[in-house]
Amino acid sequence: METITTNLNQQDHIESSAPELNKPQTKLIIGGLIVAAILMTYLMFTQEAMHPLLLIIGLLLGYTLFHSRFGFTSAFRRLMSVGNGQAVRSHMVMLAVAVTFFAPILALGYSFFGAEVAGYVAPVGVSLIVGAFLFGIGMQLGGGCASGTLFAVGGGRSVMFITLLFFIVGSTIGAYHLPFWTEDMPAAEPISLATSTGFGYGGAWALSVVLFGIIAWITLVVEKKKKAPKMGPVPSEKGWKRIFRGSWPLFVAAVVLAGLNALTLMTRGEPWGVTSAFALWGSKGAELIGFNVSSWGYWQGDAAVALESSIFADTTTVLNFGVILGAFLASAAGGLFKFSKITKGNAVASVIGGLMMGYGARLAFGCNIGAYFGGIASFSLHGYIWGALALAGTFLALFLRPLFGLSVPKPRDTFC
């Protein structure tokens, strides 16, 4: 996930060197709250009881992501370019808390609204490998991952509107091609550390926590060996005001995001996801211009209901709108909302990156949220493989970014 402006990099929270905050943009905050209230009211009267709650969860997710500058794209780039693993270690905290919440929920199968509870457990095969690798390249060119694209749009980063548009296009093409990748390409059955191995959810939880600890230790070793620069400071308030403005410590955000993902699981019966909604939006758009989308293999069976229904009936769509609005409110609270400049280089990179992310997410059964975060939290092996292949894609993208005028952290930098 990219920073919103050039001086808002993720950081190790050295408060003495943090940039100054701007005044809250009160009119924008009021406007954002009005839009959220209108959408909330509409959902209350037209959709199921879970939908308004999911909108609130989405708002909190977006606020947390922007407020903490919690990154996936930049975390992978810093690790692969200069060896800085601070943000990746925060991922491990997030995942450790998530599996702690997910294990009893998945084991008991309990949800608030009676929905059947199921984690994201997907097959391991060519589709996953190709899709995750493409996504890793795409998020480095597009300027953000799936969640990063949403929160950057909410924060006013203009070029991310281009990324989002082509993310939707790529996801729609991926939906059209998906039967080829899943039916004609080799793949193994889905593997769950909890249900496919005999470990059970308790054993899978213990194994997962050990793996997270090993990964965190490896990042520390790499960081020390490479003498990696620290993450740059971002604006921060002191005292209770920090709850609403400035930046939270990454580890606090990690715990909050894990809790909100578990709450999503309890509310709709499956974890937080992002990109399935992009395929839905794009497919509905394709129908409007004459494509026979209902004949695609992707939209057969239960999926056909979503294609025929309002987008507001789709819970992932509701979460996505909430994330955008939550990020907008967080940016306005920090006085940071401002449309940024678009250059030819980052516009072209956003087109290519968006297409690659959209297509890759469909092939890989999810993005950094659905496959990496949700998959690993659900004890699925495919989540770990997704992370490894996305890191490989990130490494290749380090050589591609300069072609579009995009920066890459250097070992000599004071901050990365």
Secondary structure, DSSP 8 states (H G I E B T S, - for coil): ---SSTT-------GGG--------HHHHHHHHHHHHHHHHHHHHHS-THHHHHHHHHHHHHHHHHHHT--SHHHHHHHHHH---HHHHHHHHHHHHHHHHHHHHHHHT--TTS---------EEHHHHHHHHHHHHHHHHHTS-HHHHHHHHHTT-THHHHHHHHHHHHHHHHHHHHHIIIIIS-EE---BTTTSSS-HHHHHHHHHHHHHHHHHHHHHHHHHHHT--B--------GGGGGTSS---HHHHHHHHHHHHHHHHHHHSS----HHHHHHHHHHHHHHTT--GGGSGGGSTTHHHHHHS-GGG-HHHHHHHHHHHHHHHHHHHTT--------HHHHHHHHHHHHHHHHHHHHTTS-IIIIIIHHHHTTBHHHHHHHHHHHHHHHHHHHHGGGGT-----TT-SB-
